[in-house]
């Protein structure tokens, strides 16, 4: 597949969490340049940047809390000053949290999760869209989770459904500018997700009774960002081994 991503600029939020890092490397492999953001600059972020650089990508790293509007604005301006454009946003907002009964969730816990996952997603998308409109081209890909479809604890289910709703709203509003918006909602993927309370481990009755791999998830993000995926928008891809059929 010719993805057409060579020379494209990809902004990745929370590039060290969940599938952010492995997906960034998938874009680098296709010849894209990267701005990798994380709320905490640490060894994992620098390791991802180093690996992508070894593949030939130009990589810039930025510390950014997506729930902070000022930091998000600075992030986008940094990307534009370094690269001059933003072609792809990989929005990677999910914060692992303990599954709790609704009556046991404090308001502060609710607000923290919604601020990071929903408000953060809104602010990052809102900040990059004007540039994509000017370019008349863009791809927004968000990582969600299977709890938004199968259900889990109320807080996780609400947040993951919010990401889906935001994605579909952007798809409907901005398609006229050749901007697509899609989300990927994995379930039962190996790695950090195996110990996650909402990971949906494989069962004997699953059509594919095994753990998925992060590379299989990252592949879908690269496909959605490609030139050939220009007619795909407002969709949720569910790599889950058949645990849930949409």
Buried (B, 14 or more C-beta within 10 A) or exposed (E): EEBBBEEBBBBBBBBBBBBBBBBBBBBBBBBBBBBBBBBEBEEBBBEBBEBBEEBEBBBBBBBBBBBBBEBBBBBBEBBBEBBEBBBBBBBBBBBBBEBBEEEEBEEEBBEBBBBBBBBBBBBBBBBBBEBBBEBEBBBBBBBBBBBBBBEBBBBBBBBBBBBBEBBBBBBEEBEEBBBBBBBBBBBBBBBEBEEBEBBBBBEEEBEEBEBBBBEBBBBBBBBBBBEEBEEBBBBBBBBBBBBBEE
